[in-house]
Amino acid sequence: MNLSANSSSSDPLIRRHFCCGWWLLLAFLSLGILLEAMHGFKVDWYLSVDNETRRLMWRLSHAHGVLLALVNIALAATLSGLGLQNASSLRIASLCLIAASLLLPGGFLLGGIVIYDGDPGLGILPVPLGGLALFVAVLLVARQVHARTKGPSSG
């Protein structure tokens, strides 16, 4: 699909989320391959019982990163498919989703670098902010989609 061929696909928000989504997907799928390789090669630094928190944090980073990459792609497709206008609430939702896409998996990744007696490091601190940003983004998009798809018979 040529993004410049479709007028709705030339919207900066659509391009931003298609690009962001696909690059995030590449990055976090690569992280998943690295984690699998460390598991496959029995890297003690990763697999030892003392590093269970690190494994959990990094698996959460991988899972959230891949999921948020797909959410970015879904947002771009939703904006394009429904022809949603570049409303200020959608620009805010876009910024919140980008922030969540960095803060959630990034916080889990950083939280697993240094662990303290089974607890994640201070790098975990951005995770709640990322969760809040994701909530705001989804709420704003859901409201726009609802308003756009509300038919004349629905009250």
C-alpha positions as CSV (number, residue, x, y, z in Angstrom):
1,M,0.0,0.0,0.0
2,N,1.4,3.4,-1.0
3,L,0.7,5.7,1.9
4,S,0.8,8.8,-0.3
5,A,-1.8,7.3,-2.7
6,N,-4.7,7.5,-0.1
7,S,-5.5,11.0,1.1
8,S,-6.4,9.7,4.6
9,S,-3.1,7.8,4.8
10,S,-1.2,11.1,4.2
11,D,-2.4,12.3,7.6
12,P,0.7,12.8,9.9
13,L,-0.9,10.8,12.8
14,I,-1.5,7.8,10.5
15,R,2.0,7.9,9.2
16,R,3.4,8.4,12.7
17,H,1.6,5.3,14.1
18,F,2.3,3.1,11.2
19,C,6.0,3.9,11.4
20,C,6.2,3.8,15.1
21,G,4.3,0.6,15.3
22,W,6.4,-1.3,12.8
23,W,9.7,-0.1,14.3
24,L,8.6,-1.0,17.8
25,L,7.5,-4.4,16.6
26,L,11.0,-4.9,15.1
27,A,12.7,-3.8,18.3
28,F,10.6,-5.8,20.7
29,L,10.6,-8.9,18.5
30,S,14.4,-8.6,18.4
31,L,14.4,-8.4,22.2
32,G,12.3,-11.6,22.3
33,I,14.7,-13.4,20.1
34,L,17.6,-12.3,22.4
35,L,15.7,-13.6,25.4
36,E,15.1,-16.9,23.7
37,A,18.7,-17.1,22.7
38,M,19.8,-16.5,26.3
39,H,17.4,-19.2,27.4
40,G,18.5,-21.6,24.6
41,F,22.2,-21.1,25.4
42,K,21.5,-21.5,29.2
43,V,23.1,-18.1,30.1
44,D,23.3,-18.3,33.9
45,W,23.2,-14.5,34.3
46,Y,19.7,-14.7,32.8
47,L,18.4,-18.1,34.0
48,S,19.7,-18.4,37.6
49,V,17.1,-18.5,40.3
50,D,18.6,-15.3,41.7
51,N,17.6,-13.5,38.4
52,E,13.9,-14.5,38.3
53,T,12.9,-10.9,38.7
54,R,15.1,-9.9,35.7
55,R,13.5,-12.6,33.6
56,L,10.1,-11.4,34.6
57,M,10.8,-7.8,33.9
58,W,12.4,-8.4,30.5
59,R,9.6,-10.8,29.4
60,L,7.1,-8.1,30.5
61,S,9.1,-5.6,28.4
62,H,9.0,-7.8,25.4
63,A,5.3,-8.6,25.7
64,H,4.2,-5.0,26.4
65,G,6.4,-3.7,23.6
66,V,5.0,-6.1,21.0
67,L,1.5,-5.4,22.1
68,L,1.9,-1.7,22.0
69,A,3.5,-1.9,18.6
70,L,0.4,-3.7,17.4
71,V,-1.8,-1.1,19.1
72,N,0.0,1.7,17.2
73,I,-0.6,-0.1,13.9
74,A,-4.2,-0.7,14.9
75,L,-4.6,3.0,15.7
76,A,-3.2,4.0,12.3
77,A,-5.6,1.5,10.6
78,T,-8.5,2.8,12.6
79,L,-7.8,6.4,11.8
80,S,-7.4,5.6,8.2
81,G,-10.4,3.2,7.9
82,L,-12.9,5.5,9.7
83,G,-11.6,8.7,8.2
84,L,-11.3,10.3,11.6
85,Q,-10.3,13.9,11.5
86,N,-7.2,15.3,13.1
87,A,-9.1,16.4,16.2
88,S,-7.2,17.8,19.2
89,S,-8.3,14.8,21.3
90,L,-6.7,12.5,18.7
91,R,-3.5,14.4,18.8
92,I,-3.4,14.0,22.6
93,A,-4.3,10.3,22.2
94,S,-1.4,10.0,19.7
95,L,1.1,11.6,22.1
96,C,-0.2,9.4,25.0
97,L,0.1,6.2,23.0
98,I,3.7,7.1,21.9
99,A,4.5,7.9,25.5
100,A,3.0,4.6,26.7
101,S,4.8,2.7,24.0
102,L,8.1,4.0,25.4
103,L,7.4,4.2,29.1
104,L,5.7,0.8,29.7
105,P,8.2,-1.6,28.0
106,G,11.1,0.8,28.7
107,G,10.3,0.8,32.4
108,F,10.1,-3.0,32.5
109,L,13.4,-3.3,30.6
110,L,15.2,-0.8,32.8
111,G,13.7,-2.3,36.0
112,G,15.3,-5.6,35.2
113,I,18.8,-4.3,34.6
114,V,19.6,-3.9,38.3
115,I,17.5,-5.9,40.8
116,Y,17.5,-5.5,44.6
117,D,16.7,-8.6,46.6
118,G,14.1,-9.8,44.2
119,D,12.7,-6.4,43.5
120,P,13.1,-4.5,40.2
121,G,15.4,-1.5,40.1
122,L,14.3,2.2,40.0
123,G,14.0,1.9,36.2
124,I,10.5,0.5,36.9
125,L,9.2,3.9,37.9
126,P,8.0,5.0,34.4
127,V,5.6,2.0,34.2
128,P,2.7,3.5,36.1
129,L,2.9,6.7,34.0
130,G,2.9,4.6,30.9
131,G,-0.1,2.7,32.1
132,L,-1.9,6.0,32.7
133,A,-0.9,7.4,29.3
134,L,-2.2,4.2,27.6
135,F,-5.5,4.5,29.5
136,V,-5.9,8.1,28.3
137,A,-5.0,7.2,24.7
138,V,-7.5,4.4,24.6
139,L,-10.3,6.4,26.2
140,L,-9.8,9.3,23.8
141,V,-9.7,7.1,20.7
142,A,-12.7,5.0,21.9
143,R,-14.7,8.2,22.4
144,Q,-13.8,9.4,18.8
145,V,-14.6,6.0,17.3
146,H,-17.9,5.9,19.2
147,A,-18.9,9.3,18.0
148,R,-17.9,8.5,14.4
149,T,-19.7,5.2,14.2
150,K,-22.8,6.1,16.1
151,G,-25.6,5.5,13.7
152,P,-28.9,7.6,13.5
153,S,-30.9,4.8,15.2
154,S,-28.6,4.6,18.2
155,G,-29.5,7.0,20.9
